Amino acid sequence: MHKVVLITRLNRVADIFRSAVPTDFEVFFLPMSATEEEKIAAVRDAEFIVLQPADISSTVIGECRKLRLLQLLGAGYDQIDLGAVAERGALVATNGGANAWAVAEHTIAMLLALYRRLTACDASVRAGTWRRPATEFGTFEVAGKTLGIAGAGTIGKKVAHRLKAFETEIVYFDPVARPELEQQLQARRVSLEELLRVSDIVSLHLPLTKETANLIGREQLALMKANAVLLNPSRGEIVDEAALVEALREGRIAGAGLDVFQREPVAPDNPLLRLDNVVLSPHSAGHSYEGWFRRSSFSWENIQRVVSGEMPTSIAR
């Protein structure tokens, strides 16, 4: 029997994952709140560890004796010590884009909420002031805008495909050329600087790495149009939050839709909470009922690849 240890903070996720156990596998479940000692005892002889969220200490990883794959149910791996896993002769894999549908839809929801001022309109109707925020000149259409996708991987491509249906022009910034976007959507690959200059909508879909940390700072925000909006459902550390607050306060950009922050949960004194040109959500873009089944299925497929002597897919590097 191959031992799989699932560590998650959500019991329902554990139920979904355990409902699809293949033959010859044994699953042991630990809540994320388990102590380090409990985790070490569980993973010491495990071949596979499945995590949600991606939070495990180097100490626990260092105690693994048989580890072959650390499989994440999420996309981000910035909290994982890849070197410690590699020292055990194992690999780390992400969820293979299983949450891409949810993140893409959430990104579009943030954009529409900004353009149509939905949160302010909802509050106004509830307060009895009816249409006050929705002036004839205070709401906007997506049609005719230029969409800039920074990071055209699985999620970025889904956002591009969906927003192309809104009659947008698309540019993208990515270390890798994406010919399918260029052929199917007539997208142009550009530098980050050009993307920021020409885009009405800037949407970030990048992993957090040494290269992307604080990628969008004062200098980059200064390149953006005054009527542009910034969407970030990826990682808060990619954007210099203080610089973003300044740009929003001073009207140097029109608005922002943020699902992630430099500090989470958001502190009560975070100035973003007092701005009316932002839409905020609690790092929930990747969550959907359907997505958990895709994540579970992908994880089991990856685990079985390793058992069969194949390389897993969606390896974190």
TORKOL-4160 file (C-alpha; in steps of 0.2 Angstrom, whole numbers, padded with zeros to 4 digits, m for minus):
317
<pt num="1" X="0000" Y="0000" Z="0000"/>
<pt num="2" X="0006" Y="0017" Z="m0004"/>
<pt num="3" X="0004" Y="0030" Z="0010"/>
<pt num="4" X="m0003" Y="0047" Z="0006"/>
<pt num="5" X="m0005" Y="0060" Z="0020"/>
<pt num="6" X="m0017" Y="0074" Z="0017"/>
<pt num="7" X="m0015" Y="0090" Z="0027"/>
<pt num="8" X="m0029" Y="0102" Z="0025"/>
<pt num="9" X="m0039" Y="0115" Z="0035"/>
<pt num="10" X="m0056" Y="0110" Z="0027"/>
<pt num="11" X="m0064" Y="0094" Z="0032"/>
<pt num="12" X="m0075" Y="0094" Z="0016"/>
<pt num="13" X="m0059" Y="0094" Z="0005"/>
<pt num="14" X="m0053" Y="0079" Z="0015"/>
<pt num="15" X="m0070" Y="0071" Z="0011"/>
<pt num="16" X="m0069" Y="0074" Z="m0007"/>
<pt num="17" X="m0051" Y="0068" Z="m0008"/>
<pt num="18" X="m0054" Y="0052" Z="0001"/>
<pt num="19" X="m0069" Y="0048" Z="m0009"/>
<pt num="20" X="m0058" Y="0045" Z="m0024"/>
<pt num="21" X="m0044" Y="0034" Z="m0017"/>
<pt num="22" X="m0038" Y="0022" Z="m0030"/>
<pt num="23" X="m0034" Y="0004" Z="m0026"/>
<pt num="24" X="m0017" Y="0001" Z="m0017"/>
<pt num="25" X="m0017" Y="0018" Z="m0008"/>
<pt num="26" X="m0020" Y="0022" Z="0010"/>
<pt num="27" X="m0025" Y="0040" Z="0015"/>
<pt num="28" X="m0021" Y="0047" Z="0032"/>
<pt num="29" X="m0029" Y="0064" Z="0036"/>
<pt num="30" X="m0022" Y="0078" Z="0047"/>
<pt num="31" X="m0030" Y="0095" Z="0050"/>
<pt num="32" X="m0019" Y="0110" Z="0047"/>
<pt num="33" X="m0020" Y="0114" Z="0065"/>
<pt num="34" X="m0010" Y="0098" Z="0070"/>
<pt num="35" X="0006" Y="0100" Z="0080"/>
<pt num="36" X="0023" Y="0099" Z="0072"/>
<pt num="37" X="0026" Y="0083" Z="0081"/>
<pt num="38" X="0009" Y="0075" Z="0075"/>
<pt num="39" X="0014" Y="0080" Z="0057"/>
<pt num="40" X="0031" Y="0073" Z="0058"/>
<pt num="41" X="0024" Y="0056" Z="0065"/>
<pt num="42" X="0012" Y="0055" Z="0051"/>
<pt num="43" X="0023" Y="0060" Z="0036"/>
<pt num="44" X="0039" Y="0051" Z="0042"/>
<pt num="45" X="0035" Y="0035" Z="0031"/>
<pt num="46" X="0023" Y="0043" Z="0018"/>
<pt num="47" X="0027" Y="0043" Z="0000"/>
<pt num="48" X="0015" Y="0057" Z="m0004"/>
<pt num="49" X="0010" Y="0072" Z="0005"/>
<pt num="50" X="m0005" Y="0082" Z="m0001"/>
<pt num="51" X="m0007" Y="0100" Z="0006"/>
<pt num="52" X="m0021" Y="0113" Z="0007"/>
<pt num="53" X="m0015" Y="0127" Z="0010"/>
<pt num="54" X="0003" Y="0126" Z="0004"/>
<pt num="55" X="0010" Y="0127" Z="0022"/>
<pt num="56" X="0022" Y="0115" Z="0029"/>
<pt num="57" X="0038" Y="0118" Z="0038"/>
<pt num="58" X="0056" Y="0113" Z="0033"/>
<pt num="59" X="0057" Y="0104" Z="0049"/>
<pt num="60" X="0043" Y="0092" Z="0045"/>
<pt num="61" X="0049" Y="0090" Z="0027"/>
<pt num="62" X="0066" Y="0086" Z="0034"/>
<pt num="63" X="0059" Y="0071" Z="0044"/>
<pt num="64" X="0052" Y="0063" Z="0028"/>
<pt num="65" X="0060" Y="0046" Z="0024"/>
<pt num="66" X="0051" Y="0040" Z="0009"/>
<pt num="67" X="0044" Y="0056" Z="0001"/>
<pt num="68" X="0042" Y="0055" Z="m0018"/>
<pt num="69" X="0030" Y="0069" Z="m0021"/>
<pt num="70" X="0023" Y="0084" Z="m0012"/>
<pt num="71" X="0007" Y="0088" Z="m0021"/>
<pt num="72" X="m0002" Y="0105" Z="m0018"/>
<pt num="73" X="m0021" Y="0107" Z="m0020"/>
<pt num="74" X="m0017" Y="0126" Z="m0023"/>
<pt num="75" X="m0007" Y="0135" Z="m0036"/>
<pt num="76" X="0005" Y="0145" Z="m0025"/>
<pt num="77" X="0021" Y="0137" Z="m0019"/>
<pt num="78" X="0030" Y="0152" Z="m0012"/>
<pt num="79" X="0028" Y="0146" Z="0006"/>
<pt num="80" X="0036" Y="0129" Z="0002"/>
<pt num="81" X="0055" Y="0126" Z="0004"/>
<pt num="82" X="0058" Y="0118" Z="m0013"/>
<pt num="83" X="0076" Y="0115" Z="m0008"/>
<pt num="84" X="0071" Y="0105" Z="0007"/>
<pt num="85" X="0060" Y="0094" Z="m0003"/>
<pt num="86" X="0073" Y="0091" Z="m0016"/>
<pt num="87" X="0085" Y="0086" Z="m0003"/>
<pt num="88" X="0073" Y="0072" Z="0001"/>
<pt num="89" X="0074" Y="0067" Z="m0017"/>
<pt num="90" X="0056" Y="0072" Z="m0020"/>
<pt num="91" X="0047" Y="0085" Z="m0031"/>
<pt num="92" X="0033" Y="0098" Z="m0028"/>
<pt num="93" X="0018" Y="0099" Z="m0040"/>
<pt num="94" X="0005" Y="0112" Z="m0040"/>
<pt num="95" X="m0014" Y="0109" Z="m0044"/>
<pt num="96" X="m0011" Y="0109" Z="m0063"/>
<pt num="97" X="m0023" Y="0124" Z="m0065"/>
<pt num="98" X="m0038" Y="0116" Z="m0057"/>
<pt num="99" X="m0043" Y="0132" Z="m0050"/>
<pt num="100" X="m0041" Y="0142" Z="m0066"/>
<pt num="101" X="m0059" Y="0143" Z="m0070"/>
<pt num="102" X="m0063" Y="0150" Z="m0053"/>
<pt num="103" X="m0049" Y="0163" Z="m0053"/>
<pt num="104" X="m0053" Y="0168" Z="m0071"/>
<pt num="105" X="m0072" Y="0171" Z="m0067"/>
<pt num="106" X="m0067" Y="0180" Z="m0050"/>
<pt num="107" X="m0055" Y="0192" Z="m0060"/>
<pt num="108" X="m0069" Y="0197" Z="m0072"/>
<pt num="109" X="m0081" Y="0199" Z="m0057"/>
<pt num="110" X="m0069" Y="0211" Z="m0049"/>
<pt num="111" X="m0068" Y="0221" Z="m0065"/>
<pt num="112" X="m0086" Y="0222" Z="m0068"/>
<pt num="113" X="m0089" Y="0227" Z="m0050"/>
<pt num="114" X="m0077" Y="0241" Z="m0052"/>
<pt num="115" X="m0083" Y="0247" Z="m0069"/>
<pt num="116" X="m0102" Y="0246" Z="m0064"/>
<pt num="117" X="m0099" Y="0252" Z="m0046"/>
<pt num="118" X="m0108" Y="0237" Z="m0040"/>
<pt num="119" X="m0103" Y="0237" Z="m0021"/>
<pt num="120" X="m0107" Y="0256" Z="m0020"/>
<pt num="121" X="m0124" Y="0253" Z="m0029"/>
<pt num="122" X="m0129" Y="0239" Z="m0018"/>
<pt num="123" X="m0125" Y="0249" Z="m0002"/>
<pt num="124" X="m0135" Y="0264" Z="m0009"/>
<pt num="125" X="m0150" Y="0253" Z="m0013"/>
<pt num="126" X="m0150" Y="0246" Z="0005"/>
<pt num="127" X="m0148" Y="0263" Z="0012"/>
<pt num="128" X="m0162" Y="0270" Z="0003"/>
<pt num="129" X="m0152" Y="0282" Z="m0008"/>
<pt num="130" X="m0156" Y="0273" Z="m0024"/>
<pt num="131" X="m0145" Y="0277" Z="m0039"/>
<pt num="132" X="m0133" Y="0289" Z="m0031"/>
<pt num="133" X="m0116" Y="0280" Z="m0035"/>
<pt num="134" X="m0122" Y="0276" Z="m0053"/>
<pt num="135" X="m0121" Y="0292" Z="m0062"/>
<pt num="136" X="m0122" Y="0293" Z="m0080"/>
<pt num="137" X="m0104" Y="0296" Z="m0082"/>
<pt num="138" X="m0097" Y="0286" Z="m0067"/>
<pt num="139" X="m0099" Y="0269" Z="m0074"/>
<pt num="140" X="m0090" Y="0261" Z="m0089"/>
<pt num="141" X="m0090" Y="0247" Z="m0102"/>
<pt num="142" X="m0077" Y="0234" Z="m0105"/>
<pt num="143" X="m0080" Y="0234" Z="m0124"/>
<pt num="144" X="m0067" Y="0243" Z="m0134"/>
<pt num="145" X="m0054" Y="0242" Z="m0120"/>
<pt num="146" X="m0036" Y="0235" Z="m0120"/>
<pt num="147" X="m0033" Y="0221" Z="m0108"/>
<pt num="148" X="m0016" Y="0218" Z="m0102"/>
<pt num="149" X="m0012" Y="0201" Z="m0096"/>
<pt num="150" X="0004" Y="0200" Z="m0085"/>
<pt num="151" X="0007" Y="0181" Z="m0084"/>
<pt num="152" X="m0001" Y="0171" Z="m0098"/>
<pt num="153" X="m0001" Y="0154" Z="m0090"/>
<pt num="154" X="m0017" Y="0143" Z="m0088"/>
<pt num="155" X="m0026" Y="0157" Z="m0078"/>
<pt num="156" X="m0020" Y="0171" Z="m0088"/>
<pt num="157" X="m0026" Y="0163" Z="m0104"/>
<pt num="158" X="m0043" Y="0159" Z="m0097"/>
<pt num="159" X="m0045" Y="0177" Z="m0092"/>
<pt num="160" X="m0040" Y="0183" Z="m0110"/>
<pt num="161" X="m0052" Y="0171" Z="m0119"/>
<pt num="162" X="m0066" Y="0176" Z="m0108"/>
<pt num="163" X="m0063" Y="0195" Z="m0109"/>
<pt num="164" X="m0060" Y="0194" Z="m0128"/>
<pt num="165" X="m0079" Y="0190" Z="m0129"/>
<pt num="166" X="m0082" Y="0207" Z="m0122"/>
<pt num="167" X="m0074" Y="0214" Z="m0138"/>
<pt num="168" X="m0057" Y="0219" Z="m0130"/>
<pt num="169" X="m0040" Y="0221" Z="m0138"/>
<pt num="170" X="m0027" Y="0210" Z="m0129"/>
<pt num="171" X="m0008" Y="0212" Z="m0125"/>
<pt num="172" X="0002" Y="0200" Z="m0114"/>
<pt num="173" X="0018" Y="0200" Z="m0105"/>
<pt num="174" X="0026" Y="0183" Z="m0101"/>
<pt num="175" X="0043" Y="0175" Z="m0102"/>
<pt num="176" X="0037" Y="0162" Z="m0114"/>
<pt num="177" X="0028" Y="0166" Z="m0130"/>
<pt num="178" X="0010" Y="0160" Z="m0131"/>
<pt num="179" X="0007" Y="0157" Z="m0149"/>
<pt num="180" X="m0011" Y="0150" Z="m0146"/>
<pt num="181" X="m0016" Y="0168" Z="m0139"/>
<pt num="182" X="m0008" Y="0176" Z="m0154"/>
<pt num="183" X="m0017" Y="0165" Z="m0166"/>
<pt num="184" X="m0034" Y="0163" Z="m0158"/>
<pt num="185" X="m0036" Y="0180" Z="m0150"/>
<pt num="186" X="m0024" Y="0191" Z="m0160"/>
<pt num="187" X="m0015" Y="0195" Z="m0144"/>
<pt num="188" X="0002" Y="0204" Z="m0145"/>
<pt num="189" X="0016" Y="0199" Z="m0134"/>
<pt num="190" X="0024" Y="0215" Z="m0127"/>
<pt num="191" X="0036" Y="0221" Z="m0113"/>
<pt num="192" X="0029" Y="0224" Z="m0096"/>
<pt num="193" X="0032" Y="0243" Z="m0098"/>
<pt num="194" X="0022" Y="0243" Z="m0114"/>
<pt num="195" X="0008" Y="0233" Z="m0107"/>
<pt num="196" X="0007" Y="0246" Z="m0093"/>
<pt num="197" X="0007" Y="0260" Z="m0104"/>
<pt num="198" X="m0006" Y="0254" Z="m0117"/>
<pt num="199" X="m0018" Y="0244" Z="m0106"/>
<pt num="200" X="m0035" Y="0250" Z="m0099"/>
<pt num="201" X="m0036" Y="0235" Z="m0088"/>
<pt num="202" X="m0020" Y="0227" Z="m0081"/>
<pt num="203" X="m0023" Y="0209" Z="m0074"/>
<pt num="204" X="m0009" Y="0200" Z="m0064"/>
<pt num="205" X="m0008" Y="0181" Z="m0065"/>
<pt num="206" X="0010" Y="0178" Z="m0060"/>
<pt num="207" X="0018" Y="0167" Z="m0047"/>
<pt num="208" X="0027" Y="0175" Z="m0032"/>
<pt num="209" X="0046" Y="0173" Z="m0035"/>
<pt num="210" X="0061" Y="0183" Z="m0032"/>
<pt num="211" X="0059" Y="0191" Z="m0049"/>
<pt num="212" X="0041" Y="0195" Z="m0047"/>
<pt num="213" X="0041" Y="0202" Z="m0029"/>
<pt num="214" X="0037" Y="0220" Z="m0030"/>
<pt num="215" X="0036" Y="0219" Z="m0049"/>
<pt num="216" X="0023" Y="0233" Z="m0049"/>
<pt num="217" X="0029" Y="0248" Z="m0039"/>
<pt num="218" X="0029" Y="0267" Z="m0040"/>
<pt num="219" X="0038" Y="0267" Z="m0057"/>
<pt num="220" X="0027" Y="0254" Z="m0065"/>
<pt num="221" X="0011" Y="0262" Z="m0058"/>
<pt num="222" X="0017" Y="0279" Z="m0065"/>
<pt num="223" X="0017" Y="0271" Z="m0083"/>
<pt num="224" X="m0002" Y="0267" Z="m0082"/>
<pt num="225" X="m0016" Y="0277" Z="m0089"/>
<pt num="226" X="m0026" Y="0288" Z="m0077"/>
<pt num="227" X="m0042" Y="0279" Z="m0082"/>
<pt num="228" X="m0034" Y="0261" Z="m0080"/>
<pt num="229" X="m0038" Y="0248" Z="m0067"/>
<pt num="230" X="m0027" Y="0235" Z="m0059"/>
<pt num="231" X="m0033" Y="0218" Z="m0055"/>
<pt num="232" X="m0023" Y="0206" Z="m0044"/>
<pt num="233" X="m0029" Y="0189" Z="m0039"/>
<pt num="234" X="m0012" Y="0181" Z="m0039"/>
<pt num="235" X="m0001" Y="0186" Z="m0024"/>
<pt num="236" X="m0001" Y="0202" Z="m0014"/>
<pt num="237" X="0018" Y="0204" Z="m0013"/>
<pt num="238" X="0019" Y="0206" Z="m0032"/>
<pt num="239" X="0012" Y="0224" Z="m0029"/>
<pt num="240" X="0020" Y="0237" Z="m0018"/>
<pt num="241" X="0004" Y="0241" Z="m0008"/>
<pt num="242" X="0010" Y="0258" Z="m0001"/>
<pt num="243" X="0013" Y="0264" Z="m0019"/>
<pt num="244" X="m0004" Y="0257" Z="m0025"/>
<pt num="245" X="m0013" Y="0266" Z="m0011"/>
<pt num="246" X="m0004" Y="0282" Z="m0016"/>
<pt num="247" X="m0009" Y="0280" Z="m0034"/>
<pt num="248" X="m0027" Y="0276" Z="m0030"/>
<pt num="249" X="m0029" Y="0291" Z="m0018"/>
<pt num="250" X="m0021" Y="0303" Z="m0030"/>
<pt num="251" X="m0031" Y="0297" Z="m0045"/>
<pt num="252" X="m0016" Y="0292" Z="m0055"/>
<pt num="253" X="m0025" Y="0276" Z="m0059"/>
<pt num="254" X="m0044" Y="0274" Z="m0058"/>
<pt num="255" X="m0046" Y="0258" Z="m0047"/>
<pt num="256" X="m0041" Y="0241" Z="m0042"/>
<pt num="257" X="m0048" Y="0224" Z="m0039"/>
<pt num="258" X="m0038" Y="0215" Z="m0026"/>
<pt num="259" X="m0040" Y="0197" Z="m0019"/>
<pt num="260" X="m0023" Y="0196" Z="m0011"/>
<pt num="261" X="m0013" Y="0208" Z="0000"/>
<pt num="262" X="0005" Y="0209" Z="0007"/>
<pt num="263" X="m0002" Y="0205" Z="0024"/>
<pt num="264" X="m0016" Y="0193" Z="0026"/>
<pt num="265" X="m0029" Y="0194" Z="0034"/>
<pt num="266" X="m0030" Y="0212" Z="0030"/>
<pt num="267" X="m0026" Y="0223" Z="0045"/>
<pt num="268" X="m0041" Y="0234" Z="0051"/>
<pt num="269" X="m0030" Y="0250" Z="0048"/>
<pt num="270" X="m0025" Y="0245" Z="0030"/>
<pt num="271" X="m0029" Y="0261" Z="0020"/>
<pt num="272" X="m0036" Y="0251" Z="0006"/>
<pt num="273" X="m0051" Y="0248" Z="0017"/>
<pt num="274" X="m0055" Y="0266" Z="0016"/>
<pt num="275" X="m0054" Y="0269" Z="m0002"/>
<pt num="276" X="m0070" Y="0269" Z="m0013"/>
<pt num="277" X="m0061" Y="0265" Z="m0029"/>
<pt num="278" X="m0056" Y="0247" Z="m0025"/>
<pt num="279" X="m0065" Y="0231" Z="m0024"/>
<pt num="280" X="m0058" Y="0219" Z="m0011"/>
<pt num="281" X="m0060" Y="0200" Z="m0008"/>
<pt num="282" X="m0052" Y="0188" Z="0005"/>
<pt num="283" X="m0040" Y="0178" Z="m0005"/>
<pt num="284" X="m0055" Y="0168" Z="m0012"/>
<pt num="285" X="m0053" Y="0169" Z="m0030"/>
<pt num="286" X="m0048" Y="0151" Z="m0032"/>
<pt num="287" X="m0062" Y="0144" Z="m0022"/>
<pt num="288" X="m0077" Y="0135" Z="m0030"/>
<pt num="289" X="m0087" Y="0120" Z="m0027"/>
<pt num="290" X="m0082" Y="0112" Z="m0044"/>
<pt num="291" X="m0064" Y="0116" Z="m0042"/>
<pt num="292" X="m0061" Y="0105" Z="m0027"/>
<pt num="293" X="m0066" Y="0090" Z="m0037"/>
<pt num="294" X="m0054" Y="0095" Z="m0051"/>
<pt num="295" X="m0040" Y="0098" Z="m0038"/>
<pt num="296" X="m0043" Y="0081" Z="m0030"/>
<pt num="297" X="m0044" Y="0072" Z="m0047"/>
<pt num="298" X="m0028" Y="0080" Z="m0053"/>
<pt num="299" X="m0019" Y="0076" Z="m0037"/>
<pt num="300" X="m0023" Y="0058" Z="m0038"/>
<pt num="301" X="m0018" Y="0057" Z="m0057"/>
<pt num="302" X="m0001" Y="0065" Z="m0052"/>
<pt num="303" X="0002" Y="0053" Z="m0038"/>
<pt num="304" X="m0002" Y="0038" Z="m0049"/>
<pt num="305" X="0010" Y="0045" Z="m0063"/>
<pt num="306" X="0024" Y="0044" Z="m0050"/>
<pt num="307" X="0019" Y="0027" Z="m0044"/>
<pt num="308" X="0020" Y="0021" Z="m0063"/>
<pt num="309" X="0037" Y="0028" Z="m0065"/>
<pt num="310" X="0032" Y="0044" Z="m0074"/>
<pt num="311" X="0036" Y="0062" Z="m0070"/>
<pt num="312" X="0022" Y="0072" Z="m0062"/>
<pt num="313" X="0015" Y="0087" Z="m0071"/>
<pt num="314" X="0014" Y="0105" Z="m0066"/>
<pt num="315" X="0030" Y="0104" Z="m0056"/>
<pt num="316" X="0035" Y="0119" Z="m0046"/>
<pt num="317" X="0052" Y="0126" Z="m0050"/>
